[in-house]
């Protein structure tokens, strides 16, 4: 199996590895067939953009138990999502992650799907928690 230099870099030196104390959202995604499991932790805040205020991901971390591709995709998606608006982060797809990593072997594409799924679940968890605070 051949990995790109970016995959190897994110596997050997993962970015945003760890847990956030008191996260605003948590998302877990896993694949029982291959055994990969990813947990994403997010912190959200507000950023002024002109006259508007937008919700942004101020911090994001991950814990992943899995293969090199699982760790690399988790690391990459945190880099892609950090500082983005919630709406923009929700639009990150498995293909976006794979493209940023300069490709993944076809048999490892499911890892990019898990990374996107974990991020999206963390954002949905954040939205649910925020809604509960309002009512």
Order of alpha helices (4+ residues) and beta strands (2+ residues): alpha-beta-beta-beta-alpha-alpha-alpha-alpha
